[in-house]
Amino acid sequence: MRDTAIRNTHPTVVSINAEIDATDAQGQPVVLDEAKIAAEITRLQAAHAATQYRRDRVYPPIGDQLDDLFRQGAFSPEMAAQLQAVKTAHPKGR
């Protein structure tokens, strides 16, 4: 995360060495502002924590969900007929 914070706060950086040294496009050292980096790390950590719930929800692929609904008879007869027509025209393993 520190490397991302360095790049976000020091736009001229093109290379980071062990997350302590950085250089620009000409290979010249870039002086790192530790206060800016620390603040950016805090911001990045907060953004990451704010999306934890979304990352924790691991649903099956939508295709599997829809196929299960079809197999369970959850669709209207019209939709089920349309889906069955596609399944018949393009069977798996073909």
Secondary structure, DSSP 4 states (H G I P E B T S, - for coil): -HHHHHHHH-TT--EEETTTEEE-TTS-B----HHHHHHHHHHHHHHHHHTHHHHH--PPPHHHHHHHHHHTT-S-HHHHHHHHHHHHHS-TT-
